[in-house]
Amino acid sequence: MKAIQHKKETALTNSAAWWRTAAIYQVYPRSFADGNGDGVGDVAGIRARLGHLKTLGIDAIWFSPWYSSPMADAGYDVADYRDIDPIFGTLAEVEALIGEAHDLGLRVIVDIVPNHCSDQHAWFRAAVAAGPGSPERARFHFRPGRGANGDLPPNDWQSNFGGSGWTRVPDGEYYFHMFAPEQPDLNWANPAVVEEFDDILRFWLDRGVDGFRIDVAHGLVKADGLPDISSLEPGAGKPYEDQPGVHAIYRRWRAIADEYTAADPKRERVFVGEIVGPDPEGFARYLRSDELHSAFNFDFLFCPWEPARLRTVIDETNAAHALVGAPPTWVLANHDVTRVVTRYGRLDYTGFGFDDRRHGVPSDLELGTRRARAAALLSMALPGGVYVYQGDELGLWEVEDLDDDLRQDPIWERSGHTERGRDGCRVPLPWSGDQPPFGFSGQGDTEPWLPQPTGWKDYTAEAQDGDPASMLSLYRAALAVRPEFGDAPMAWLDSAPDVLAFRRGDLISVSNLGTEPAALPAGTIVLASGPLDDGMVPSDTTVWLRA
């Protein structure tokens, strides 16, 4: 197996559209690295491990929420958008982190959570206290109940975390929450909400961030009148998702980002949306030149390891983005989904959704690892940007045997203990040593907030460093070669039905998803996800060649 290393610059490059081909690494702060020894990841730990990210070869870091929060949903219930939760550190530490990342040539993307806030946010506390009909309540979706005594929710909307989407306050009114009751949805028809988030964006842009990942980007606007879902025509979609009015919000936001870019052109500020649900044309509307720059590709993330379906998703993704000239993104995992090694190791894997984690279904981790390696090279060869979820570069698997009393995901409680939630992909990373906590808390032995499997001793960053056959070495090699694909267009090559082969510029990618070895086209091998078989591509293997 060959690998080509390329020296990367140690300062932000003057790239007019760096985001179009960027490799972006997701840091889930509480599980990345612990700098103060309390068992929870923090900003100090991230700063100490920036060298790992620089050596890995990524272009930017996306940080999941680190704002002040009661942590009812791991920080996605924000109490103060302009401050850092003490569990993670201080605003001054974050400002230092942004500067240190920039010095290493790494851009910084922060999570913004505009659909909802925490029930401990000052606005919501004021709304509950102010009472029905008040300006404070107009910032949220408060409604009287239905039925003789108002004991029934205002409509039939359900929470994505299970149960009703409505919770009653002491005076009898209800408020809507798309997720947990601790996460009241904001009313984006209210000018005060619009203006508040203008200011929040500017607050973080003034501190040097390069962009924002927008949580639930499709959900901000609700249909007029909050109609019952049961009253709508079949196929009409949910009245609290993908409403036309959301596009005006993002045009407004884009103007703010463009203002900062114009003042400092070498650091183009960008948005990436978490958008679920629209058809390809609806998806593309979010990516028009005056709205968002990019969006997560959930069709690719949820696609099974099947050649025909993958090819269809790739073609449809490229076609949808071509409608508006936007770059695709390619995503194998994030903090909400089962880790890719476990997913791909399930022999009956036919797809995946947020509500279909399939805990306890047997997984062949050796098979899953082989496929995860091949999928990593496939995704990195495709045109556009690519995302890496922390720990995927180490080949970590989903931790499915957590004790139930340790689970913190609100899905566990909201589902009545029928859905075990997302904690298994959020277990703290193993850095060094041969037993937990694997250097997660530096030299300390504090137990992390979720326990790590003892089997991770061979998967620490330290154990994999310098091993040419390790997942970490594969990621480093692939991310070093990947810039050579540039923005070259993609053209499929003739191949067997179970093989995905395409060319971009001088480079060719060949992925064999079949059961029999596949022939290689002419060219010089640059990188392979696994050993070849007498010059043939084995099953579940991807090879890059130079034509």
N, C-alpha and C positions, 0 to 999 in steps of 0.2 A: 504494500500500500504506500503510495507516494503522497507527500504533502509539500506544498510550496508556501513558504512564509514570506510575508510582505511587511516591511516596516511601515507603521502608520504614523502620521504626524501627531505631535504632542500639543497641538493647539487647535482651536476651532478653525476649520478650513472655510475659505470664502466660497461657499457653494450656494448658488442662487436657489436651488431646490433640493437641499440635502435629504429632505424627507421622502422624496420620490423613490429612492432606492435604499433607504436606511435600514440597518439592523438594530432593532430596539429591544432592550432587555427589561423585563418587568421585575421590579423589586417589590416584594410584599414585606413591608418594613418589620413587622413583628416576628417574621420567620427568617430573615436574611442573616443578621449577625447581631449579637448582644454585646454592647460596649461597656455597660456598667455592672454586669454580673447579676442582674435580677431575673434572668431566664427569659426575658422578652427582648426581641430585636429592637434596635433603636438607631438614631441618626449617628451616634458615636460608632456603633458597629459598622454601619454602612461606610462611613469615612475611612475606617481602618481597612476595609476590604475593597476599596475602589481599584486597587491594583489588579485584583482578580478580573474585574470587568474590563479594564484597559487591556490586559493580556488576552482576554477572551477575543477581543476584536470587534466589539459592538460599537455603534455610532451614537446611541442615545440611551438614556435610562428613563423608564416610566415608573414613577413611585405611586403605589396605591396609597389611599388617604392616610395622612399623618396628622390631621387636624384635631383640635380639642373635641373629645367625644366620650359619651358614656360607654361606648363599645358594645351596644346592643347588637350591632351587625358589623363588628370588626372595623369600625371607623367610618363606615358608610352611613352612619347616623351622626351628622356633623353638628356640633354645638357652637363652634366658632370657626368660620372659614379663614380668619386672619391670624390664627395662632396655632401652635403645635401642642399636641397633647403631652403632658409631662411624662407619660410612659415612654415617649419617643425622644424627648429632649426639649430644646428651646428653639425659638425662631432664629436666634443668633447662630445656633449650630447649623440650622438648615441653610442660612445665608452663606455660611462658610463652606458647607457641602457643595452648594451650587458653584461657588468660585473654584473649589478644588476640582470638581468634575470638568469645568470648562478648561482649566489648566491642563487637564489630561486629554483634551479634545473630545470630551463626551458632553453631549447636549442633555438637557434636563426637561422632562415632561412630567407635570403633576396632575393628579386626578382632581377633577372638579365634579361635584355632586349637586347638580341644579334641580333635579326632579323633586327632591325631598330634603329635609333637614332632620335634626334630632328633636324629640319632644322636650328636650332640655335646652334647646335654642331659646334665646331671649325673646324672639318673636313669638314662638309658640306658647311659652309661658304667659306672655302678655295676652295672647289671644284667648286662652282658657280663662284668664282672670277677667277680661273685658266683657265677655258675654255676647249673646246673639246680636247680630246686626252691627257690630262694632267694626271700625276700620281695621283693627288688629286681626279680627277673624277673616276679613276679606283677603288677607294674604294667603289663606289656606282654603280648603274646600270643606267648609262647615255647612251642614244642612240639618233641618229638623227630621226626626224619624217619621216613619209611616205607621199606619195602624191607628186604632182607637186611642191609644195612650202614647203614641210615638215610640212604641217599643220595637218596631221593625226598622232595619237599616233603610236609608234613603233610596237605595236601588240594589240591584243584584250583583254589583261588582265584587270580585273576589281578589284576595291578596295573592301575589305570586309566591308567597311563602306558606300558603295554606290558610283556609278559613275566610271569613268575610273581610272585605277591604275597608270596613267601617268600624270605628270604635267610638263609644259614647262617652261624653264628658259629664260631670255631675249635674249640670243644668239641663241635661236631656238632649242636647244637640249631638250630632255625630260628625266626625271628620274622616276624610278618605286617606288611606295609606296603601299604595301599590305593593308595599313590602310589609315590614313589621309594624305593629302599632306604635312603636317608638320612632317611626320614620314618617311623620306627616307630610303629605305631598303639598308643595307650594303651588299657589295659583298664579300662573304666568299671564293671566289676563289682567293682573293687577300691576300698574306702572311701578309701584314701589319695589316689587320683586325684580322687575326688569332692571331698574336703576341700581339696585343692590348688587346684582351680579356683574353689571358693568364695572362697578367699583372693585369687586373682588378680583375680577380678571386683571385690572390695572394694578392692584396691590401686588399680585404675584409677578406680573410682567416687570414691574419696577424693581423686583428683587432678582431679576435676571433669568427667569425660566424661559425655555424655548418653545413651550407649547403646553397643551392641555389634552388629557384624555377625558372625554365627557361621558360620565356614567349615565346609563339609561337615556341616551340622547334622543331616542324616539318617543319618549314618554311625557315630555314637559307639558304639552297642551292637551286639554281634555275637550271632548265634544260639547257644544253648547247644550245646556239643559241637563247634562249628565244622564243621558237616557239609559234605560235598562238594556243590557246586552240581549236579553230575550225578545226585546221589541224590534230589533234590527233585522234586516234582510240576511239570509244565510250568506256567509262569506264576507260580510261587511267589515270584519275585523273588530278589535276591541276599541270602544270609544275613548279610551285613554292611552292609545298608542298611535303613532304615525299620523297625527292630525295635521292638516295643511298649514295651520298657523305656526308650527314649529320652525318653518323655514325662515320666517321673518326674524326670529330670534338669532338664528345663525348668520344671517346676513349682517345683522347688527354686530355680532361678535367678530365676524371676519373683518369688518371695518376697523375695529379696535386693534386686532392683531396686525393688520396691514399698516396701521399708523406706527406701531413700534418697529415693524420691519423697515419701513421707509426711513426711519431715523437711524437704523443700524443694519444695512442690507446684508451683511455677511451672516446675520443670525435671523433668518426668516422664522417668524413665530407661526406655529401651526396648531391645528385641532385634529384630533382623531376621535371619531364617534363610536360609541357602543350602540349599534343599531340592529335591532332584531325585528323581523317580521315582514318588511315590505317586499314586494316582488322586485325583480332586477331593475325595472325602470323606476320604481319608487325609491329603491336604494340609491340609484344614481342621482336622483334629485338632491340628495343631501350633499353631493360632491360636486355640484356646479361651482364654477370658478369664483363665485362670490359667497360661497358657504364653507363647508368643511373641506379640509385638505384630503383627508382619508378616513376610512372606517374599517372596523374589524370584519374579517371575512369568516362569518360563522358557518357558512355552507361548507367551506373547506375544513374547518375545525371539526364539524360534525360528520363529515363524510367517512364511511368505512374504507378499509384498506382493500378496495376493489378497483381494478383498472378502468373498467368502463365508466363507473360512477365518478371516479376521480377525474377522468378526462372530461367528462361532461361538466363537472363543477369548474374545472380550470377554464374550459372554453366559455362557459356562461359568465364566469367572473371577468375574464378579459373583455368579453363583449359588452357587459354592463358598464364597465369603467371606461371603455372606449367611447361610449355615448357622450361623456362629458370631459374626456381627456384626463381623467384622474388615474393615479397609479393604484393597482390592486395591493392588498396586503395578504400575507399568508401566515396563518396562526395555527399552531398545533396544540396549544394548551394555554390556560391562564388559571387564576385563583378560584374560578368557579366550577371547573370541570375536572373529571377524573384524569390523573396523569397519563400521558400518552403511552408509556410502557405497559401499564396495566390495561388500558383500553385496547391497544393493538394485540395484546396477548390473549384476548378472549376469542376462542375459535368461532363462536357464533356471533361475533360482533357485526352488527348490521347498521350501526348508526348510533348517535348519541345526542341527548338533549339535556338541558339543565335539570329537568325533572326525571331523568332516567339514568341515575348513576350506577345502578345494577350492582350494589354492594353484595359481596358474597359469591358472585358468579365466578367460577374458577378462571384463573388467568395463567397462561404459560409465560412467565417472565422472560425466559430465554428467547422465545419467539417474539414477544413484545419488544424486547431490546433490539433484536435484529431489525424489526420493522421500524422502530423509532429512529434508528440510525439511518435507514434508507429514506424515511420520510423527511428527516432533517435535511439531507442533501437535496431531495426533490424540492422541498419548499424554498430552499435558498437559491435554487437555480431558476426559479420562476421570476418573471418580470415584476418589478414593484418593490415593496418593502416587506420585511419579515420580522416576526416577533419571537422572542425566546423567553419563556417563563422560567424564573429562577429554579434551578435544580434539574431542569431538563438537560442542561449541558453536563450533568453528572450521571444521567441515566436513572434517576430516582423513580421509584414506583409509588403508587397510591398506598397509603397506610390505612388498611381497612379494619384492623383489629384493635382500634382504640377502645378503651373502656368507655361505656356509654356515659358514665358520670363525668368524664373529661370533655365531652363534646360541648362546643361553645356556639356553633352555628345555630341561629334562631330557627332554621328549617327543622331541626330535630324536635324542638318543642312544639312548633306551630303545626307540624304534621302528626302530632300525637305519637311521636316516636316510631313512625313508619318510614320516614326518610332520614337517613343518617347524616345527610348534609355534606358540607364541603371541607370539613376539617382535615380529611385525609390527604388533600393535596397542599395543605398549608403547614405541614409539620416542619419545624425548623431545619435548616440546612446542616449537613455534616461537613466540617472543614478539615479536621485533623484528628489523629489519635485512633485507638482501636476499640473504644467503648464510648457510649453516650456520656456527656453531651457532644462529643466529637468536636471540641473546640468552638462550639457555638457561642459560648460565653468567654472567649479568649482562653486564658489559662485556668479559669475557674471551673468548678464542677457543679455549678448550680443546675438543677433540673430545668429544662426548658418548659415553656407553657404547654406544649404538647410533647409527649415522649417520642423519641426516635427509635426505629428498629435496630436491634443489635447487628442485623445483617448489613447495615450501611457502612460497616467498618472498611469494607473494600471499595466503597463508593465516595469516600471523602475527596475533597479537592486535593489534599496532600497526597493521598494514595494514587490518584490518577495523574498527577503532574509528572511529566516525563515519560509516561507509559504510552508509546505510540499507538497501542491498540485500544486505549481507553476512550470513553465517550467524550471526555473533556478534550483530549487531543484531536478527536475528529471535529468537534465544534470549532476549536481554534484554527485548525487547518482550513475548514470550509469557509469560515468567516474571513480568513486571509485571502483566499482565492476569489471569493464572491464578488468583490468590486470589479473583477475583470469582465463579468457579464454586463456591467454598466447598464445602459438603457437600451441595449440591443433588442430588437423585436424577436418574438418567439415563432418558430416554425416547426410543426410536427414532422418527424421523419417516418418513413415506412418501417413498420415493425410488426411483430406478432401481436395478437389481440391482448395478451397479458402484459405487454411491455409498453411503457410510456417513454418514448424517445423524442427529444426535440433539440433543436439547435438555436443558440443565441450568440450571434457574432461568431467568434472562433471557437466557442466552447459548445460541447454536446453533453447532454445529460441523458442517461439511460437507466430506467428503473424497472426491474423485473419483478412483477407481482404474481407471476405464475409459479407452477410447481417444478418446471424443468428449466435447466440452464438456457440462457439466451445468448445469441451471438452479439459481439460488439461491432459497431461500425468502425471504419478506418479512422485512426487517430492515435495520439499519444495519451496514455492514462495520466491524469492529473491527480485524481483522488477517488477512493472507493470506500463505501461504507462498511465493507467486509472483504475477506479474501476472495479472489477469483477462483474459478474452477477450470483449470487448463485453458485459460484465456477466455472463458465464457463467464457470463454474469449469473451467479447463483440466484435461487429464489430469494425474494425479500432483500434485494441488494440494489443500491444505486451507484453508478460509476459516472465520473466526469472525465471527459476527454477533450484534448485540443485537436481540432480538425486539421 
